[in-house]
Amino acid sequence: MAMGTPSEIYDSKQASWLLRSKGDDVINTATRNLLSRGVLSKSQRDPTKQAPGRQLKISEMYVFVH
């Protein structure tokens, strides 16, 4: 839900609550696994320029294949 929701209806507070309710260890493990499998990719190319909002996105390669 937090990753696949279209931007026009995405609620950052609801997404934050959902992720926090699962705990940092669970979220960090899931994130690492999805990044290593290519399901997620980083949405910002320059890590020194942190912007508010989603920092990861569903990989375009994964979307087109599946």
ROMAR-330218 format. One record per residue (C-alpha): residue in one letter; x, y negated, z negated. Coordinates in Angstrom, 3 decimals. Last residue first. Layout:
N
<atom><type>a</type><xx>X</xx><yy>Y</yy><zz>Z</zz></atom>
...
END
This chain:
66
<atom><type>h</type><xx>5.520</xx><yy>8.811</yy><zz>13.980</zz></atom>
<atom><type>v</type><xx>8.279</xx><yy>7.907</yy><zz>16.430</zz></atom>
<atom><type>f</type><xx>7.159</xx><yy>4.331</yy><zz>17.040</zz></atom>
<atom><type>v</type><xx>6.667</xx><yy>3.542</yy><zz>13.342</zz></atom>
<atom><type>y</type><xx>9.991</xx><yy>5.136</yy><zz>12.317</zz></atom>
<atom><type>m</type><xx>11.987</xx><yy>3.124</yy><zz>14.865</zz></atom>
<atom><type>e</type><xx>10.226</xx><yy>-0.053</yy><zz>13.785</zz></atom>
<atom><type>s</type><xx>11.372</xx><yy>0.565</yy><zz>10.226</zz></atom>
<atom><type>i</type><xx>8.759</xx><yy>-0.235</yy><zz>7.612</zz></atom>
<atom><type>k</type><xx>9.905</xx><yy>-3.444</yy><zz>5.991</zz></atom>
<atom><type>l</type><xx>12.042</xx><yy>-4.423</yy><zz>3.031</zz></atom>
<atom><type>q</type><xx>12.608</xx><yy>-7.733</yy><zz>1.233</zz></atom>
<atom><type>r</type><xx>8.922</xx><yy>-8.548</yy><zz>0.865</zz></atom>
<atom><type>g</type><xx>8.258</xx><yy>-11.992</yy><zz>-0.491</zz></atom>
<atom><type>p</type><xx>10.478</xx><yy>-14.803</yy><zz>-1.718</zz></atom>
<atom><type>a</type><xx>13.670</xx><yy>-15.523</yy><zz>0.211</zz></atom>
<atom><type>q</type><xx>17.205</xx><yy>-14.433</yy><zz>-0.595</zz></atom>
<atom><type>k</type><xx>19.769</xx><yy>-15.980</yy><zz>1.728</zz></atom>
<atom><type>t</type><xx>23.073</xx><yy>-14.364</yy><zz>0.690</zz></atom>
<atom><type>p</type><xx>21.831</xx><yy>-10.966</yy><zz>1.942</zz></atom>
<atom><type>d</type><xx>21.779</xx><yy>-12.245</yy><zz>5.558</zz></atom>
<atom><type>r</type><xx>19.838</xx><yy>-9.876</yy><zz>7.845</zz></atom>
<atom><type>q</type><xx>16.614</xx><yy>-10.024</yy><zz>5.931</zz></atom>
<atom><type>s</type><xx>13.929</xx><yy>-7.383</yy><zz>6.519</zz></atom>
<atom><type>k</type><xx>15.955</xx><yy>-4.480</yy><zz>5.178</zz></atom>
<atom><type>s</type><xx>14.852</xx><yy>-1.189</yy><zz>6.666</zz></atom>
<atom><type>l</type><xx>12.430</xx><yy>1.462</yy><zz>5.498</zz></atom>
<atom><type>v</type><xx>11.734</xx><yy>4.890</yy><zz>7.012</zz></atom>
<atom><type>g</type><xx>15.382</xx><yy>5.287</yy><zz>8.001</zz></atom>
<atom><type>r</type><xx>15.952</xx><yy>8.379</yy><zz>5.849</zz></atom>
<atom><type>s</type><xx>18.530</xx><yy>6.581</yy><zz>3.680</zz></atom>
<atom><type>l</type><xx>16.199</xx><yy>3.603</yy><zz>3.217</zz></atom>
<atom><type>l</type><xx>13.273</xx><yy>5.852</yy><zz>2.211</zz></atom>
<atom><type>n</type><xx>15.414</xx><yy>7.731</yy><zz>-0.316</zz></atom>
<atom><type>r</type><xx>16.912</xx><yy>4.567</yy><zz>-1.824</zz></atom>
<atom><type>t</type><xx>13.447</xx><yy>2.983</yy><zz>-2.133</zz></atom>
<atom><type>a</type><xx>11.934</xx><yy>6.084</yy><zz>-3.731</zz></atom>
<atom><type>t</type><xx>14.749</xx><yy>6.286</yy><zz>-6.293</zz></atom>
<atom><type>n</type><xx>14.505</xx><yy>2.572</yy><zz>-7.101</zz></atom>
<atom><type>i</type><xx>10.700</xx><yy>2.736</yy><zz>-7.420</zz></atom>
<atom><type>v</type><xx>10.756</xx><yy>5.751</yy><zz>-9.738</zz></atom>
<atom><type>d</type><xx>13.512</xx><yy>4.312</yy><zz>-11.938</zz></atom>
<atom><type>d</type><xx>11.919</xx><yy>0.844</yy><zz>-12.060</zz></atom>
<atom><type>g</type><xx>8.552</xx><yy>1.984</yy><zz>-13.364</zz></atom>
<atom><type>k</type><xx>5.334</xx><yy>3.069</yy><zz>-11.661</zz></atom>
<atom><type>s</type><xx>3.222</xx><yy>0.230</yy><zz>-13.095</zz></atom>
<atom><type>r</type><xx>5.818</xx><yy>-2.261</yy><zz>-11.863</zz></atom>
<atom><type>l</type><xx>5.137</xx><yy>-1.234</yy><zz>-8.246</zz></atom>
<atom><type>l</type><xx>1.371</xx><yy>-1.684</yy><zz>-8.515</zz></atom>
<atom><type>w</type><xx>1.652</xx><yy>-4.943</yy><zz>-10.434</zz></atom>
<atom><type>s</type><xx>4.045</xx><yy>-6.374</yy><zz>-7.849</zz></atom>
<atom><type>a</type><xx>1.751</xx><yy>-5.325</yy><zz>-5.005</zz></atom>
<atom><type>q</type><xx>-1.238</xx><yy>-6.949</yy><zz>-6.729</zz></atom>
<atom><type>k</type><xx>0.694</xx><yy>-10.165</yy><zz>-7.308</zz></atom>
<atom><type>s</type><xx>2.055</xx><yy>-10.184</yy><zz>-3.748</zz></atom>
<atom><type>d</type><xx>-1.404</xx><yy>-9.859</yy><zz>-2.185</zz></atom>
<atom><type>y</type><xx>-1.065</xx><yy>-8.854</yy><zz>1.475</zz></atom>
<atom><type>i</type><xx>-4.202</xx><yy>-9.635</yy><zz>3.532</zz></atom>
<atom><type>e</type><xx>-2.626</xx><yy>-11.671</yy><zz>6.360</zz></atom>
<atom><type>s</type><xx>0.721</xx><yy>-9.919</yy><zz>5.966</zz></atom>
<atom><type>p</type><xx>-0.678</xx><yy>-6.490</yy><zz>6.912</zz></atom>
<atom><type>t</type><xx>-0.450</xx><yy>-3.900</yy><zz>4.109</zz></atom>
<atom><type>g</type><xx>1.985</xx><yy>-1.096</yy><zz>4.818</zz></atom>
<atom><type>m</type><xx>4.681</xx><yy>-1.860</yy><zz>2.254</zz></atom>
<atom><type>a</type><xx>2.697</xx><yy>-2.511</yy><zz>-0.931</zz></atom>
<atom><type>m</type><xx>0.000</xx><yy>0.000</yy><zz>0.000</zz></atom>
END
